[in-house]
């Protein structure tokens, strides 16, 4: 498959998803269907999909992408700014992420309910629990824990809201939380980042001296990569030195990842364990990193020469895992369904290699599809 054929197929795939999806029943959310096809909720994966569609509207001017996005998010957002199935008092950073689409929708549609909903989501951060380092807990149920995923979920929204609507009052706070992650979660030997950090150093999966989980999980690192580019994109012009620091963190992270990039362009589920026979080249994390690199280059956060690494990751994944079935439908495989650390009494999620390799690998799941479509929008920008 040539690169252009890949892009053409993806364009058709996106249109098919739009044609067969609604807020109540998104075609891309396989995890929801596996879990019993429960009613759809406000969630970060849908947010990523709508982010990609709004980018496509910006690029193409095709109003069907805007109209679909407005209908989809508008289903959840009520006139008073409340959001169906969302409560600020849940203190879950994952639920901040879809709010990023509301900035764009408010600008494009002028609907005041989106502006009110932005305030609703922002209110969560006023009382969201924090560690001693002043970092947000990943979720209320994860006591004093910071996960890499959470930086993507919360910080781009936080930075944009503060810059647009709150006189930049929280911008330094947002920036500070990246410095905490670099200080606490970066491995000095490899330059890679651990999945989670427990500031109490007492949870069963954490090292008793460092508080860190054991391994470098690809998708978490991918979320962090994109968190850096997306937050920098939203920084006010006044944060010149802070943006330079963020660029340094981003470039150092990509430089630490590149030695582990497979010849095909992809990265492994556990980044630095290619020799383990249980390991595999994983789609979702590779696509997040590809998107982060491509966006970082476009915005001037990374050298132009790094674009080749992002393209290699994108097309390498497409060559390996993006196939047409007998009916001509696209199938994207190699996607880790889910992975986490602890939660309730779940001792299985202990951060070991055995754990990460035990999680199901699935096809067409939104946590792989959405990052691929976000990376696609970066590739087709002129």
VORO-666010 format. One record per residue (C-alpha): residue in one letter; x, y, z; residue number from 1. Coordinates in nm, 2 decimals. Each point is the difference from the previous one (the first is absolute). Example, Ala and Ser with C-alpha at 12.3 -4.5 7.8 and 13.67 -1.06 7.14 Angstrom:
2
R   rest       px       py       pz    nr
R      A     1.23    -0.45     0.78     1
R      S     0.14     0.34    -0.07     2
END
This chain:
382
R   rest       px       py       pz    nr
R      X     0.00     0.00     0.00     1
R      X     0.14     0.34    -0.10     2
R      X    -0.01     0.29     0.25     3
R      X    -0.26     0.17    -0.21     4
R      X    -0.22    -0.31     0.00     5
R      X     0.03    -0.03     0.37     6
R      X    -0.12     0.36     0.04     7
R      X    -0.28    -0.05    -0.25     8
R      X    -0.12    -0.31     0.18     9
R      X     0.01     0.18     0.34    10
R      X    -0.20     0.29    -0.15    11
R      X    -0.27    -0.25    -0.11    12
R      X     0.02    -0.18     0.34    13
R      X    -0.06     0.33     0.19    14
R      X    -0.30     0.07    -0.22    15
R      X    -0.15    -0.34     0.07    16
R      X     0.05     0.05     0.37    17
R      X    -0.18     0.33    -0.01    18
R      X    -0.28    -0.15    -0.21    19
R      X    -0.07    -0.28     0.25    20
R      X     0.06     0.17     0.33    21
R      X    -0.19     0.22     0.24    22
R      X     0.06     0.12     0.36    23
R      X    -0.22    -0.28     0.13    24
R      X     0.17    -0.26    -0.22    25
R      X     0.35     0.08    -0.12    26
R      X     0.12    -0.27    -0.25    27
R      X     0.36     0.03     0.13    28
R      X    -0.05    -0.08     0.37    29
R      X     0.06    -0.38     0.00    30
R      X     0.07    -0.01     0.38    31
R      X    -0.35     0.12     0.07    32
R      X    -0.15    -0.27    -0.22    33
R      X     0.22    -0.27     0.15    34
R      X    -0.12     0.12     0.34    35
R      X    -0.36    -0.07    -0.08    36
R      X    -0.09     0.29    -0.23    37
R      X    -0.08     0.23     0.29    38
R      X    -0.12     0.36    -0.07    39
R      X     0.28     0.22    -0.12    40
R      X     0.15     0.24     0.25    41
R      X     0.21     0.32    -0.01    42
R      X     0.35    -0.14    -0.06    43
R      X     0.35     0.09    -0.12    44
R      X     0.00    -0.24    -0.30    45
R      X    -0.30     0.17    -0.16    46
R      X     0.17     0.33     0.08    47
R      X     0.30    -0.11    -0.20    48
R      X    -0.21    -0.10    -0.30    49
R      X    -0.19     0.33     0.00    50
R      X     0.34     0.18     0.03    51
R      X     0.10    -0.18    -0.32    52
R      X    -0.32     0.09    -0.18    53
R      X     0.02     0.36     0.10    54
R      X     0.35     0.01    -0.14    55
R      X    -0.13    -0.15    -0.32    56
R      X    -0.26     0.27    -0.02    57
R      X     0.28     0.26     0.05    58
R      X     0.21    -0.16    -0.27    59
R      X    -0.27    -0.08    -0.26    60
R      X    -0.28     0.25     0.07    61
R      X    -0.25    -0.29    -0.03    62
R      X    -0.29     0.09     0.23    63
R      X    -0.11    -0.36     0.05    64
R      X     0.29    -0.04     0.25    65
R      X    -0.10     0.31     0.19    66
R      X    -0.37    -0.09     0.00    67
R      X     0.07    -0.35     0.12    68
R      X     0.22     0.13     0.28    69
R      X    -0.25     0.25     0.10    70
R      X    -0.28    -0.26     0.01    71
R      X     0.22    -0.25     0.19    72
R      X     0.13     0.23     0.27    73
R      X    -0.32     0.20     0.01    74
R      X    -0.19    -0.32     0.10    75
R      X     0.19     0.00     0.33    76
R      X     0.03     0.37     0.06    77
R      X    -0.33     0.15     0.14    78
R      X    -0.11     0.36    -0.03    79
R      X     0.09     0.08     0.36    80
R      X     0.36    -0.13    -0.06    81
R      X    -0.05    -0.33     0.18    82
R      X     0.12    -0.31    -0.17    83
R      X    -0.18    -0.33    -0.02    84
R      X     0.18    -0.28     0.20    85
R      X     0.27     0.24     0.12    86
R      X     0.05     0.14     0.35    87
R      X     0.29     0.22     0.11    88
R      X    -0.02    -0.17     0.34    89
R      X     0.12    -0.33    -0.15    90
R      X     0.35     0.16    -0.02    91
R      X     0.10    -0.21    -0.30    92
R      X     0.26     0.16    -0.23    93
R      X    -0.12    -0.22    -0.29    94
R      X    -0.32     0.20    -0.01    95
R      X     0.18     0.33    -0.05    96
R      X     0.14    -0.10    -0.34    97
R      X    -0.32     0.01    -0.21    98
R      X    -0.06     0.35     0.12    99
R      X     0.28     0.12    -0.23   100
R      X    -0.24    -0.03    -0.30   101
R      X    -0.23     0.25     0.16   102
R      X     0.24     0.29    -0.05   103
R      X    -0.01    -0.06    -0.37   104
R      X    -0.37    -0.07    -0.02   105
R      X    -0.08     0.32     0.19   106
R      X     0.23     0.20    -0.23   107
R      X    -0.16    -0.15    -0.31   108
R      X    -0.37    -0.01     0.10   109
R      X    -0.03     0.28     0.26   110
R      X    -0.22    -0.23     0.21   111
R      X     0.01     0.13     0.36   112
R      X    -0.07    -0.35     0.14   113
R      X     0.36    -0.09    -0.10   114
R      X     0.14     0.30     0.18   115
R      X    -0.20    -0.09     0.32   116
R      X     0.12    -0.37    -0.03   117
R      X     0.36     0.12    -0.01   118
R      X    -0.06     0.17     0.34   119
R      X    -0.16    -0.32     0.13   120
R      X     0.30    -0.21    -0.09   121
R      X     0.25     0.27     0.12   122
R      X    -0.18    -0.01     0.34   123
R      X     0.13    -0.36     0.06   124
R      X     0.36     0.13     0.01   125
R      X    -0.07     0.24     0.28   126
R      X    -0.05    -0.29     0.24   127
R      X     0.17    -0.28    -0.18   128
R      X     0.23    -0.18     0.26   129
R      X     0.37     0.06    -0.03   130
R      X     0.33    -0.17     0.11   131
R      X     0.25     0.17     0.22   132
R      X     0.17     0.12    -0.32   133
R      X    -0.33     0.18    -0.09   134
R      X    -0.07    -0.24    -0.29   135
R      X    -0.35    -0.13    -0.07   136
R      X    -0.08    -0.35     0.11   137
R      X    -0.09    -0.21    -0.31   138
R      X    -0.34    -0.08     0.15   139
R      X    -0.16     0.04     0.34   140
R      X     0.02    -0.38     0.04   141
R      X     0.38     0.00    -0.06   142
R      X     0.12     0.15     0.33   143
R      X     0.29     0.24    -0.06   144
R      X     0.09    -0.16    -0.33   145
R      X     0.12     0.17    -0.31   146
R      X    -0.03    -0.19    -0.33   147
R      X     0.16     0.12    -0.33   148
R      X    -0.34    -0.03    -0.17   149
R      X    -0.14     0.27     0.23   150
R      X     0.22     0.27    -0.15   151
R      X    -0.17    -0.04    -0.34   152
R      X    -0.34    -0.02     0.16   153
R      X     0.02     0.32     0.20   154
R      X     0.28     0.24    -0.09   155
R      X    -0.08     0.11    -0.35   156
R      X    -0.36     0.09     0.12   157
R      X     0.14     0.17     0.31   158
R      X     0.25     0.21    -0.19   159
R      X    -0.25     0.10    -0.27   160
R      X    -0.27     0.10     0.25   161
R      X     0.24     0.20     0.21   162
R      X     0.15     0.18    -0.30   163
R      X    -0.34     0.08    -0.16   164
R      X    -0.23     0.06     0.30   165
R      X     0.19     0.04     0.32   166
R      X     0.28     0.25    -0.06   167
R      X     0.26    -0.28    -0.01   168
R      X    -0.04    -0.05     0.38   169
R      X     0.05    -0.37    -0.02   170
R      X     0.25    -0.02    -0.29   171
R      X     0.31    -0.03     0.23   172
R      X    -0.18    -0.26     0.20   173
R      X    -0.06    -0.21    -0.31   174
R      X     0.36     0.04    -0.11   175
R      X     0.13    -0.09     0.34   176
R      X    -0.17    -0.34    -0.02   177
R      X     0.21    -0.10    -0.30   178
R      X     0.31     0.09     0.20   179
R      X    -0.12    -0.22     0.28   180
R      X    -0.05    -0.29    -0.24   181
R      X     0.35     0.05    -0.14   182
R      X     0.15     0.01     0.35   183
R      X    -0.19    -0.30     0.14   184
R      X    -0.08    -0.23    -0.29   185
R      X     0.29     0.02    -0.25   186
R      X     0.26    -0.27     0.01   187
R      X     0.35     0.16     0.01   188
R      X     0.16    -0.30    -0.18   189
R      X    -0.23    -0.04    -0.30   190
R      X    -0.18     0.34    -0.01   191
R      X    -0.33    -0.19    -0.02   192
R      X    -0.29     0.06     0.24   193
R      X    -0.17    -0.24     0.23   194
R      X    -0.38    -0.05    -0.02   195
R      X    -0.09     0.10     0.35   196
R      X     0.13     0.17     0.32   197
R      X    -0.14    -0.05     0.35   198
R      X     0.11     0.29     0.23   199
R      X    -0.07    -0.21     0.31   200
R      X     0.23    -0.28    -0.13   201
R      X    -0.24    -0.25     0.16   202
R      X    -0.22    -0.13    -0.27   203
R      X     0.07    -0.37    -0.10   204
R      X     0.13     0.08    -0.35   205
R      X     0.24     0.28     0.10   206
R      X     0.37    -0.02     0.09   207
R      X     0.03     0.06     0.37   208
R      X     0.29     0.25    -0.05   209
R      X    -0.11     0.19    -0.31   210
R      X    -0.38    -0.05    -0.01   211
R      X     0.03    -0.09    -0.37   212
R      X    -0.16    -0.28    -0.19   213
R      X     0.22    -0.26    -0.16   214
R      X    -0.02     0.05    -0.38   215
R      X    -0.01     0.23    -0.29   216
R      X    -0.35    -0.05    -0.15   217
R      X    -0.02     0.13    -0.36   218
R      X    -0.34     0.15     0.00   219
R      X     0.06     0.20     0.32   220
R      X     0.31     0.14    -0.15   221
R      X    -0.19     0.08    -0.32   222
R      X    -0.27     0.19     0.20   223
R      X     0.28     0.20     0.17   224
R      X     0.17     0.07    -0.33   225
R      X    -0.32     0.15    -0.14   226
R      X    -0.07     0.18     0.33   227
R      X     0.32     0.19    -0.05   228
R      X    -0.07     0.12    -0.35   229
R      X    -0.37     0.07     0.07   230
R      X     0.07     0.20     0.31   231
R      X     0.28     0.20    -0.16   232
R      X    -0.23     0.08    -0.29   233
R      X    -0.24     0.17     0.25   234
R      X     0.26     0.19     0.21   235
R      X    -0.03     0.38    -0.01   236
R      X     0.26     0.19    -0.18   237
R      X     0.13     0.13     0.33   238
R      X     0.13    -0.34     0.11   239
R      X     0.32     0.01    -0.22   240
R      X     0.23    -0.17     0.25   241
R      X    -0.25    -0.25     0.11   242
R      X    -0.06    -0.11    -0.36   243
R      X     0.37    -0.04    -0.05   244
R      X     0.00    -0.23     0.30   245
R      X    -0.29    -0.20    -0.14   246
R      X     0.18    -0.03    -0.33   247
R      X     0.31    -0.13     0.18   248
R      X    -0.21    -0.26     0.17   249
R      X    -0.17    -0.10    -0.32   250
R      X     0.32    -0.03    -0.21   251
R      X     0.18    -0.20     0.28   252
R      X    -0.30    -0.24     0.01   253
R      X     0.00    -0.05    -0.38   254
R      X     0.38    -0.05     0.01   255
R      X    -0.04    -0.26     0.27   256
R      X    -0.27    -0.18    -0.20   257
R      X     0.17    -0.01    -0.34   258
R      X     0.26    -0.27     0.09   259
R      X    -0.30    -0.23     0.07   260
R      X    -0.18     0.07    -0.33   261
R      X    -0.03    -0.32    -0.19   262
R      X     0.13    -0.02    -0.36   263
R      X    -0.36     0.00    -0.11   264
R      X    -0.06     0.33     0.18   265
R      X    -0.21    -0.13     0.29   266
R      X     0.07    -0.02     0.38   267
R      X    -0.05    -0.30     0.24   268
R      X    -0.27    -0.03     0.26   269
R      X     0.28     0.02     0.26   270
R      X     0.24     0.23    -0.17   271
R      X     0.33    -0.13     0.11   272
R      X    -0.06    -0.37     0.00   273
R      X     0.00    -0.10    -0.37   274
R      X     0.18    -0.33     0.08   275
R      X    -0.29    -0.13     0.21   276
R      X    -0.20    -0.25    -0.21   277
R      X    -0.33     0.12     0.15   278
R      X     0.06     0.35    -0.11   279
R      X    -0.16     0.14    -0.31   280
R      X    -0.01     0.31    -0.22   281
R      X    -0.30     0.20     0.12   282
R      X    -0.22     0.23    -0.20   283
R      X    -0.15     0.26     0.24   284
R      X     0.32     0.11     0.17   285
R      X     0.19     0.01    -0.33   286
R      X    -0.27     0.22    -0.16   287
R      X     0.00     0.24     0.30   288
R      X     0.37     0.04    -0.03   289
R      X    -0.03     0.04    -0.38   290
R      X    -0.26     0.28     0.06   291
R      X     0.22     0.16     0.26   292
R      X     0.30     0.01    -0.22   293
R      X    -0.18     0.12    -0.31   294
R      X    -0.18     0.27     0.20   295
R      X     0.32     0.10     0.18   296
R      X     0.17     0.05    -0.34   297
R      X    -0.29     0.19    -0.15   298
R      X    -0.01     0.24     0.30   299
R      X     0.38     0.05     0.01   300
R      X     0.05    -0.19     0.33   301
R      X     0.22    -0.27    -0.17   302
R      X     0.25     0.02    -0.28   303
R      X    -0.14    -0.04    -0.35   304
R      X     0.22    -0.32    -0.05   305
R      X    -0.21    -0.17     0.27   306
R      X    -0.31    -0.01    -0.23   307
R      X     0.16    -0.31    -0.16   308
R      X    -0.03    -0.19     0.33   309
R      X    -0.37     0.09     0.03   310
R      X    -0.07    -0.10    -0.36   311
R      X     0.19    -0.33     0.05   312
R      X    -0.21    -0.08     0.31   313
R      X    -0.33     0.09    -0.17   314
R      X     0.06    -0.19    -0.33   315
R      X     0.17    -0.29     0.18   316
R      X    -0.30    -0.06     0.21   317
R      X    -0.23     0.03    -0.30   318
R      X     0.21    -0.25    -0.20   319
R      X    -0.01    -0.25     0.29   320
R      X    -0.34     0.03     0.15   321
R      X    -0.24     0.19    -0.23   322
R      X    -0.16    -0.25    -0.23   323
R      X    -0.31    -0.04    -0.22   324
R      X    -0.23    -0.29     0.08   325
R      X    -0.19    -0.20    -0.26   326
R      X    -0.27     0.26    -0.02   327
R      X     0.25     0.28    -0.05   328
R      X    -0.04     0.14     0.35   329
R      X     0.31     0.13     0.18   330
R      X     0.12    -0.19     0.31   331
R      X     0.26     0.15     0.24   332
R      X     0.16    -0.26     0.23   333
R      X     0.28    -0.02     0.24   334
R      X    -0.18     0.21     0.26   335
R      X     0.04    -0.05     0.38   336
R      X    -0.36     0.01     0.13   337
R      X     0.08     0.15     0.34   338
R      X     0.27     0.02     0.26   339
R      X     0.02     0.16     0.34   340
R      X     0.15    -0.03     0.35   341
R      X    -0.20    -0.14     0.29   342
R      X    -0.35     0.14     0.06   343
R      X    -0.22    -0.13     0.28   344
R      X     0.14    -0.34     0.10   345
R      X     0.13    -0.08    -0.35   346
R      X     0.33    -0.15     0.08   347
R      X     0.04    -0.14    -0.35   348
R      X     0.08     0.35    -0.13   349
R      X     0.34     0.00     0.17   350
R      X     0.21     0.17    -0.27   351
R      X     0.21    -0.31    -0.07   352
R      X     0.09    -0.13    -0.35   353
R      X    -0.24    -0.29     0.06   354
R      X    -0.28     0.24     0.06   355
R      X     0.05     0.23    -0.31   356
R      X     0.04    -0.31    -0.23   357
R      X    -0.32    -0.15     0.15   358
R      X    -0.24     0.27    -0.12   359
R      X    -0.20    -0.08    -0.31   360
R      X     0.13     0.12    -0.34   361
R      X    -0.30     0.10    -0.22   362
R      X    -0.11     0.14    -0.33   363
R      X    -0.18     0.33    -0.09   364
R      X     0.00     0.12     0.36   365
R      X    -0.04     0.38     0.04   366
R      X     0.32     0.04     0.21   367
R      X     0.19    -0.11    -0.32   368
R      X    -0.23     0.15    -0.26   369
R      X    -0.02     0.35     0.16   370
R      X     0.38     0.05     0.02   371
R      X     0.04    -0.12    -0.36   372
R      X    -0.26     0.25    -0.12   373
R      X     0.16     0.28     0.20   374
R      X     0.34    -0.09    -0.15   375
R      X    -0.17    -0.02    -0.35   376
R      X    -0.11     0.37     0.04   377
R      X     0.35     0.10     0.07   378
R      X     0.13    -0.18    -0.31   379
R      X    -0.25     0.17    -0.24   380
R      X     0.05     0.35     0.13   381
R      X     0.17     0.22    -0.26   382
END
